[in-house]
Amino acid sequence: MNITRVKQASPEFIKVLRYGKSDIQTADPILPHGIDSKPVKNDIAVYAKTNNNEQSVILGYLKNSDITSEGEARIYATDQNGVLKFDIRLKNDGTAEIGGDSDFMVRFSVLETAYNQLKSDHDDTVSKLNAVIDLLKTWTVIAQDGGAALQLAAQALQNASNSTGDISGAKIDEIKTL
């Protein structure tokens, strides 16, 4: 088993520099099921031969990271220079951060229900205000009625209510994002 430096990563294999400039070896990466990744040039790899001397493998990569705490997991992507581009963190407090922690994810169906309630309440208020406008238009014609049209208009406005739309249930405290 050797500690080596990644020279090149392709879809089929990883090339590592083992003992010197001319000792470039090709190896297959060993990855957990469901995870597909490629290292960047100059990453430090753990290289090993198998029982079959014609086949070698990369067991993993050495990373010097102080980002995670005990019990946490992190998946990340970098550019070709190793600069972090995106990460997903599963934290030991039961939360997940997808790309960052400055905002919250939402539950769409809860948000949609609250939005539809707000829209319905708004539409109802607009209908009542239009009814008041219609009454005020006729009030000038029937001003002799002692202000009955004005009383009807005031009554229509009193029946308008504040919206009960509430989106707070859409917030997912356990998952944060960009």
ABEGO torsion letter per residue (X at the ends): XBBBBBABBBAABBBBBBABAABBBBBBBBBBBGBBBBBBBGBBBBBBBBABAABBBBAEBBBBBAABBBGBBBBBBBBAAGBBABBBBBBAAGBBBBGEAABBBBBAAAAAAAAAAAAAAAAAAAAAAAAAAAAAAAAAAAAAAGGAAAAAAAAAAAABBBBABBAAAABBAABBBX
